Amino acid sequence: MATISIIVPAAGCGARAGFNSNKILEPLLGRPLLTWTLRALTSAPWDGTGLEISEVILVARAEEFPLVEASGVGLSIRVTVVEGGATRQQSVWNGVQAARGEYVLVHDAARPCVTGDIVLRTVRAAQEHGAALAALQPSDTVKRSRAYEGALVGETLPRQEIWLAQTPQVFKRRILLDAMASAMREEWEGTDCASVVERAGGNVALVEGSHENLKVTYARDMERAAEILAKRV
């Protein structure tokens, strides 16, 4: 039985969304956004897969511990809250250090519409390759701007080689722990966990995600998330 620690960084402030408080605690169809995210992750069809969620680790600001912890009430999985760091990478580092599963699954707290299918396919790919992430290929032509001249096209990139990263991102715990330890020692900040593993020389598998697996960044994203979830209730 392979064990999985789910790590949910939840220490963001949600300033771009226009909320006065952490956006993950804002109501979404009558429940905090974070509650939807946690239920989506833990209710994936795990039975018969040879996989087991050993714990859920929420990484949050200390002053929000009670509210964040309350979002996990009702889950059948043990929920632990640990304090976040100054950056997302530092917050994930705190979560990975606290994790005990053979694999760690890192998922944005603000992606409440992830499906069990995406979660399971990403975990399976990580079992095969050591690391995997959900991602999307763009439907539009991709342009790179000229250096220091953002208004002019430098080149057109081969669209079939471009992927837009999402979460979940899943790793053998030791692979992510070692890669993050190296990055922390050298004070290098990646844009996501996969970039940290890539920098350390690890292979990361790409798993097809979904346009519905959106990240709530702006207020209009909350409306779109409500539309998606309302169809599933």
Backbone hydrogen bonds, N-H to C=O, Kabsch-Sander energy under -0.5 kcal/mol:
donor,donor_aa,acceptor,acceptor_aa,energy
2,A,50,G,-2.5
4,I,52,E,-2.6
5,S,103,Y,-2.9
6,I,4,I,-0.6
6,I,55,E,-2.5
7,I,5,S,-0.6
7,I,105,L,-3.3
8,V,6,I,-0.5
8,V,57,I,-2.8
10,A,59,V,-3.5
17,A,14,G,-0.5
18,G,15,A,-1.3
19,F,14,G,-1.2
25,L,22,N,-2.0
26,E,23,K,-1.6
28,L,31,R,-3.7
31,R,28,L,-1.4
33,L,26,E,-2.1
34,L,24,I,-2.8
35,T,32,P,-1.0
36,W,32,P,-1.2
36,W,33,L,-0.5
37,T,33,L,-1.6
38,L,34,L,-2.5
39,R,35,T,-2.4
40,A,36,W,-2.1
41,L,37,T,-2.0
42,T,38,L,-2.3
43,S,39,R,-1.7
44,A,41,L,-0.6
46,W,44,A,-2.4
49,T,46,W,-2.1
51,L,46,W,-0.6
52,E,2,A,-2.3
54,S,4,I,-2.4
54,S,52,E,-0.7
55,E,4,I,-1.1
56,V,78,R,-2.4
57,I,6,I,-3.6
58,L,56,V,-0.6
58,L,80,T,-3.1
59,V,8,V,-2.2
59,V,57,I,-0.5
60,A,58,L,-0.6
60,A,82,V,-2.4
64,E,61,R,-1.9
65,F,62,A,-1.4
68,V,64,E,-2.8
69,E,65,F,-2.9
70,A,66,P,-1.9
71,S,67,L,-0.9
71,S,68,V,-0.7
72,G,68,V,-0.5
72,G,69,E,-1.4
73,V,70,A,-1.3
75,L,72,G,-1.8
80,T,56,V,-2.9
82,V,58,L,-2.7
82,V,80,T,-0.5
84,G,60,A,-2.3
85,G,87,T,-0.5
91,S,87,T,-2.0
92,V,88,R,-2.7
93,W,89,Q,-2.3
94,N,90,Q,-1.9
95,G,91,S,-1.9
96,V,92,V,-3.0
97,Q,93,W,-2.3
98,A,94,N,-1.3
99,A,95,G,-1.2
103,Y,3,T,-2.2
104,V,171,F,-2.8
105,L,5,S,-2.8
106,V,104,V,-0.6
106,V,169,Q,-3.2
107,H,7,I,-2.2
107,H,105,L,-0.5
109,A,9,P,-1.2
111,R,108,D,-1.6
114,V,111,R,-0.8
119,V,115,T,-2.0
120,L,116,G,-2.7
121,R,117,D,-2.4
122,T,118,I,-2.1
123,V,119,V,-2.2
124,R,120,L,-2.6
125,A,121,R,-1.9
126,A,122,T,-2.0
127,Q,123,V,-2.1
128,E,124,R,-1.5
129,H,125,A,-2.6
130,G,126,A,-2.7
132,A,170,V,-2.4
133,L,205,A,-2.3
134,A,168,P,-2.1
135,A,207,V,-2.7
136,L,164,L,-2.1
142,V,157,L,-0.6
144,R,155,E,-3.0
146,R,149,E,-0.8
146,R,152,L,-2.2
149,E,146,R,-2.2
152,L,149,E,-2.2
154,G,144,R,-3.3
155,E,144,R,-1.8
157,L,142,V,-2.4
157,L,155,E,-0.5
159,R,157,L,-0.7
161,E,158,P,-2.2
162,I,159,R,-1.6
164,L,136,L,-4.0
165,A,163,W,-0.7
166,Q,134,A,-2.7
169,Q,106,V,-2.3
170,V,132,A,-2.8
171,F,104,V,-2.3
172,K,130,G,-2.4
173,R,102,E,-2.7
175,I,172,K,-0.5
176,L,172,K,-2.0
177,L,173,R,-2.9
178,D,174,R,-2.4
179,A,175,I,-2.1
180,M,176,L,-2.7
181,A,177,L,-2.2
182,S,178,D,-2.0
183,A,179,A,-2.0
184,M,180,M,-2.8
185,R,181,A,-2.2
186,E,182,S,-1.8
187,E,184,M,-0.9
188,W,183,A,-2.9
190,G,188,W,-0.5
196,V,192,D,-1.0
196,V,193,C,-0.5
197,V,193,C,-1.8
198,E,194,A,-2.8
199,R,195,S,-2.1
200,A,196,V,-1.2
201,G,198,E,-1.9
202,G,197,V,-2.5
205,A,131,A,-2.8
207,V,133,L,-2.5
209,G,135,A,-2.9
213,N,210,S,-1.0
214,L,212,E,-2.0
216,V,110,A,-3.1
216,V,214,L,-0.6
217,T,215,K,-0.8
221,D,218,Y,-1.2
222,M,218,Y,-0.9
222,M,219,A,-0.7
223,E,219,A,-1.1
224,R,220,R,-1.8
225,A,221,D,-2.5
226,A,222,M,-2.0
227,E,223,E,-1.8
228,I,224,R,-2.1
229,L,225,A,-2.7
230,A,226,A,-2.2
231,K,227,E,-0.9
231,K,228,I,-0.6
232,R,228,I,-0.5
232,R,229,L,-1.1
233,V,229,L,-1.3
